[in-house]
Amino acid sequence: MDEMLNDAAKTIAQLMCASARTAPKAKGEDTLFLHILEGDEKESVVKEMEKIAEEKGWPYYVRDANNLRAAACAVLMGIKNKPVGLRCGGCGHDCDSILDNMNKDTDFSGPMCIFKTIDLGIALSSAAKTASIHNADSRMMYTVGLSSKRLGIIKGDVVIGIPISLKGKNIFFDRQR
């Protein structure tokens, strides 16, 4: 039964990636990165999350690491900060200077083109809806994304992870700090 549910979770993850890939994007420019995290690679991300919790004293990283460990797999989604050229000022800069002003010393380099951030949000929402349609429990976690980014598993200036669980009880429901 466990193997069958793990296979189903991976199929749902693949469908979530399809939903994210086909989600609308600003000016039709797709700078989305997708990856399915499972097995030993998933465990390496769990260990990185535990390491970050220790380094920064952030207990919620341990909570999220436990959720990822209990999940069958996770979808990773990253977006490249490629300004769309509208010069809207939404990022606090203009499209010609945003990349020169990116802070590489933070978890997620910013400023980000607001439209790329919106693209990521739409793709994440499309993927989460697909998980819901298939009755899979999931939760968006920046902690999973950042840890995966640090390990070089996925590219992107901002990365979010969505662990997927198919258990009798939603493992993401009554999480404790």
BADOFI-103436 format. One record per residue: x, y, z of N, C-alpha, C in turn; residue in one letter. Coordinates in pm, whole numbers, padded with zeros to 5 digits, always signed. Example, Ala and Ser with C-alpha at 12.3 -4.5 7.8 and 13.67 -1.06 7.14 Angstrom:
2
+01319-00569+00780+01230-00450+00780+01320-00330+00780a
+01285-00225+00708+01367-00106+00714+01290+00003+00787s
! end
This chain:
177
+00081-00120+00000+00000+00000+00000+00086+00127+00000m
+00195+00128+00081+00282+00245+00087+00342+00276-00050d
+00387+00171-00120+00448+00191-00252+00346+00248-00350e
+00223+00197-00345+00119+00247-00433+00090+00395-00405m
+00083+00433-00278+00057+00573-00242+00174+00663-00279l
+00296+00614-00264+00413+00692-00307+00412+00713-00458n
+00374+00610-00533+00362+00624-00679+00253+00726-00715d
+00142+00719-00642+00033+00815-00667+00079+00956-00636a
+00154+00974-00527+00204+01107-00490+00297+01161-00599a
+00382+01075-00655+00472+01120-00762+00393+01158-00886k
+00289+01082-00918+00204+01117-01032+00138+01252-01009t
+00089+01275-00888+00028+01404-00856+00131+01515-00867i
+00253+01490-00820+00361+01589-00832+00387+01623-00979a
+00386+01522-01065+00406+01546-01208+00293+01631-01265q
+00170+01603-01223+00056+01682-01268+00063+01825-01214l
+00113+01840-01092+00132+01973-01035+00234+02053-01118m
+00340+01986-01161+00440+02052-01246+00378+02094-01379c
+00293+02010-01435+00225+02046-01560+00136+02167-01539a
+00065+02172-01427-00020+02287-01397+00062+02415-01382s
+00175+02404-01315+00261+02521-01296+00320+02568-01429a
+00365+02473-01509+00427+02509-01637+00328+02582-01728r
+00203+02540-01728+00106+02598-01820+00032+02717-01761t
+00062+02754-01636-00001+02871-01575+00038+02997-01652a
-00051+03096-01657-00018+03220-01730+00105+03289-01672p
+00181+03352-01758+00302+03423-01717+00307+03559-01785k
+00360+03659-01714+00368+03795-01766+00440+03799-01900a
+00378+03862-01995+00432+03875-02131+00462+03739-02195k
+00409+03631-02140+00431+03498-02196+00573+03447-02182g
+00653+03511-02095+00793+03472-02076+00805+03377-01957e
+00842+03254-01984+00850+03150-01883+00991+03140-01827d
+01009+03181-01702+01139+03167-01635+01125+03080-01510t
+01032+02985-01518+01002+02896-01406+01090+02771-01412l
+01143+02733-01295+01218+02609-01280+01135+02513-01197f
+01130+02385-01235+01051+02284-01165+01137+02161-01136l
+01108+02097-01023+01182+01977-00986+01098+01898-00886h
+01102+01766-00896+01035+01681-00798+01142+01624-00705i
+01121+01646-00577+01215+01607-00473+01165+01478-00407l
+01252+01376-00404+01212+01249-00343+01337+01173-00298e
+01317+01067-00223+01425+00976-00184+01539+01042-00110g
+01661+01002-00147+01781+01052-00079+01796+01203-00095d
+01756+01253-00209+01765+01397-00233+01673+01472-00135e
+01555+01418-00111+01462+01478-00015+01524+01476+00124k
+01587+01366+00161+01650+01355+00293+01766+01455+00307e
+01838+01482+00199+01946+01581+00206+01889+01721+00232s
+01772+01749+00177+01708+01878+00203+01661+01884+00349v
+01607+01774+00401+01566+01768+00542+01686+01800+00631v
+01799+01739+00603+01919+01762+00684+01965+01909+00674k
+01955+01968+00555+01990+02109+00538+01895+02198+00618e
+01767+02162+00620+01670+02238+00699+01703+02231+00847m
+01742+02114+00894+01780+02098+01035+01907+02179+01066e
+01997+02184+00970+02121+02262+00985+02088+02412+00995k
+01999+02460+00910+01960+02601+00913+01891+02633+01046i
+01807+02541+01094+01739+02561+01223+01841+02580+01335a
+01945+02498+01330+02050+02505+01432+02128+02636+01419e
+02168+02671+01296+02247+02792+01271+02174+02919+01313e
+02047+02928+01276+01973+03053+01295+01880+03051+01416k
+01866+02935+01481+01777+02927+01595+01630+02940+01557g
+01594+02887+01442+01457+02896+01392+01388+02761+01407w
+01308+02742+01511+01244+02611+01536+01146+02569+01426p
+01089+02665+01354+00994+02626+01249+01062+02550+01135y
+01192+02564+01121+01264+02485+01021+01263+02337+01059y
+01274+02308+01190+01268+02169+01237+01128+02114+01212v
+01025+02193+01245+00886+02151+01221+00866+02118+01073r
+00911+02208+00985+00895+02186+00841+00980+02068+00792d
+01098+02050+00851+01183+01936+00814+01112+01805+00848a
+01046+01802+00963+00970+01682+01001+00855+01657+00905n
+00788+01764+00861+00681+01749+00762+00736+01696+00630n
+00849+01750+00585+00908+01704+00458+00949+01558+00469l
+01008+01520+00581+01051+01381+00600+00930+01286+00593r
+00816+01328+00647+00696+01244+00648+00621+01246+00514a
+00651+01343+00429+00584+01355+00299+00640+01253+00200a
+00560+01217+00102+00604+01122-00001+00707+01185-00093a
+00685+01310-00129+00774+01382-00219+00739+01530-00210c
+00805+01612-00287+00774+01755-00288+00801+01810-00428a
+00723+01909-00465+00747+01983-00588+00825+02108-00550v
+00933+02133-00621+01009+02256-00603+00980+02348-00720l
+00962+02476-00690+00936+02574-00794+01022+02697-00770m
+01099+02734-00870+01181+02854-00861+01153+02945-00978g
+01180+03073-00958+01159+03171-01065+01286+03253-01082i
+01321+03280-01204+01436+03364-01234+01391+03508-01237k
+01469+03595-01176+01439+03737-01173+01482+03800-01304n
+01391+03798-01400+01418+03858-01532+01310+03964-01555k
+01344+04091-01530+01244+04197-01545+01174+04190-01680p
+01043+04218-01679+00964+04206-01802+00970+04331-01888v
+01033+04438-01841+01053+04556-01923+00941+04658-01922g
+00853+04652-01824+00741+04747-01818+00778+04878-01748l
+00891+04878-01678+00937+04996-01605+00828+05052-01513r
+00762+04962-01439+00650+05001-01352+00696+05056-01217c
+00817+05020-01174+00867+05064-01044+00817+04979-00928g
+00744+04873-00956+00688+04788-00850+00793+04726-00760g
+00913+04710-00810+01022+04651-00731+01101+04757-00655c
+01069+04884-00680+01144+04992-00618+01259+05042-00704g
+01274+04984-00821+01380+05024-00914+01319+05030-01054h
+01403+05041-01154+01353+05028-01290+01414+04903-01351d
+01358+04861-01463+01402+04734-01524+01548+04735-01565c
+01603+04853-01589+01743+04860-01632+01840+04843-01515d
+01795+04870-01393+01888+04866-01280+01856+04759-01175s
+01743+04692-01188+01702+04596-01084+01809+04488-01061i
+01863+04433-01168+01960+04324-01152+02090+04373-01090l
+02126+04501-01115+02247+04557-01055+02229+04580-00905d
+02105+04592-00859+02076+04621-00719+02038+04499-00638n
+02048+04380-00697+02010+04258-00625+02107+04231-00510m
+02052+04201-00393+02130+04170-00275+02155+04019-00272n
+02276+03978-00297+02311+03835-00301+02337+03778-00161k
+02335+03863-00058+02366+03817+00077+02243+03780+00158d
+02128+03770+00093+02005+03733+00162+01957+03598+00110t
+01861+03540+00179+01810+03409+00139+01756+03410-00004d
+01676+03510-00034+01623+03527-00168+01664+03664-00217f
+01748+03667-00321+01802+03792-00369+01692+03884-00420s
+01690+04003-00371+01594+04102-00416+01665+04231-00444g
+01601+04324-00502+01458+04329-00533+01422+04234-00647p
+01296+04194-00646+01243+04105-00750+01146+04182-00838m
+01146+04152-00965+01044+04206-01054+00908+04160-01001c
+00820+04254-00975+00691+04220-00916+00613+04123-01004i
+00631+04133-01135+00557+04044-01226+00612+03902-01220f
+00741+03885-01197+00797+03750-01180+00749+03688-01049k
+00736+03771-00946+00683+03722-00819+00537+03678-00836t
+00461+03758-00911+00322+03720-00939+00318+03591-01020i
+00406+03578-01120+00413+03454-01199+00434+03333-01109d
+00526+03345-01013+00553+03234-00922+00429+03204-00838l
+00363+03306-00789+00242+03287-00709+00132+03216-00786g
+00113+03254-00911+00011+03189-00994+00048+03043-01020i
+00174+03017-01049+00219+02880-01074+00203+02794-00948a
+00240+02849-00833+00225+02776-00706+00078+02747-00678l
-00006+02845-00701-00150+02826-00677-00209+02722-00771s
-00165+02724-00896-00213+02624-00993-00172+02484-00949s
-00049+02471-00902-00001+02340-00856-00076+02295-00731a
-00098+02386-00637-00169+02351-00515-00313+02309-00546a
-00375+02376-00640-00511+02339-00681-00512+02198-00740k
-00412+02166-00819-00402+02031-00877-00389+01927-00767t
-00307+01956-00666-00295+01862-00553-00431+01845-00485a
-00501+01953-00467-00632+01949-00401-00733+01869-00482s
-00733+01888-00611-00825+01814-00699-00807+01663-00682i
-00683+01622-00656-00651+01479-00642-00648+01435-00496h
-00704+01519-00408-00717+01487-00265-00584+01463-00195n
-00479+01525-00247-00348+01515-00182-00332+01632-00085a
-00277+01605+00030-00246+01711+00125-00114+01775+00084d
-00108+01907+00091+00014+01977+00054+00021+02108+00131s
+00139+02168+00131+00157+02298+00195+00277+02366+00131r
+00261+02493+00096+00372+02570+00039+00468+02606+00151m
+00600+02582+00128+00700+02609+00231+00823+02675+00171m
+00848+02798+00215+00970+02862+00168+01092+02795+00229y
+01076+02732+00346+01188+02664+00413+01242+02550+00326t
+01154+02476+00263+01195+02367+00173+01264+02426+00050v
+01208+02535-00001+01266+02598-00120+01404+02654-00095g
+01420+02725+00015+01550+02785+00046+01656+02676+00067l
+01621+02572+00139+01717+02464+00164+01757+02396+00034s
+01662+02376-00056+01691+02315-00187+01778+02407-00272s
+01751+02536-00264+01832+02633-00338+01975+02634-00286k
+01991+02632-00155+02125+02632-00095+02206+02510-00140r
+02138+02397-00157+02206+02274-00198+02228+02268-00349l
+02176+02364-00422+02193+02366-00568+02106+02266-00641g
+02000+02220-00577+01911+02121-00639+01826+02185-00748i
+01792+02312-00729+01708+02384-00825+01757+02527-00837i
+01744+02580-00957+01780+02720-00980+01662+02809-00945k
+01689+02936-00942+01584+03034-00918+01629+03135-00815g
+01582+03258-00831+01613+03362-00734+01521+03350-00613d
+01402+03297-00633+01310+03262-00525+01264+03120-00552v
+01269+03034-00450+01228+02895-00464+01134+02860-00349v
+01025+02792-00382+00928+02745-00283+00910+02595-00303i
+00893+02522-00194+00866+02379-00201+00724+02348-00159g
+00666+02247-00221+00531+02201-00183+00538+02051-00155i
+00558+02012-00027+00553+01870+00007+00413+01813-00016p
+00407+01685-00051+00281+01617-00081+00270+01495+00008i
+00152+01479+00068+00128+01367+00158-00004+01300+00124s
-00003+01167+00126-00125+01088+00107-00136+00992+00226l
-00181+01045+00337-00195+00966+00459-00339+00978+00509k
-00373+00900+00609-00508+00904+00665-00540+01033+00738g
-00436+01108+00775-00452+01236+00843-00357+01336+00778k
-00404+01458+00760-00322+01563+00701-00207+01599+00794n
-00084+01570+00752+00034+01595+00835+00065+01744+00850i
+00004+01827+00766+00030+01972+00769-00075+02048+00850f
-00176+01978+00903-00292+02045+00963-00265+02104+01101f
-00218+02026+01194-00202+02075+01331-00055+02082+01371d
+00021+02144+01284+00165+02157+01308+00191+02244+01431r
+00293+02209+01504+00332+02286+01623+00466+02352+01596q
+00483+02471+01649+00612+02541+01634+00713+02468+01708r
! end
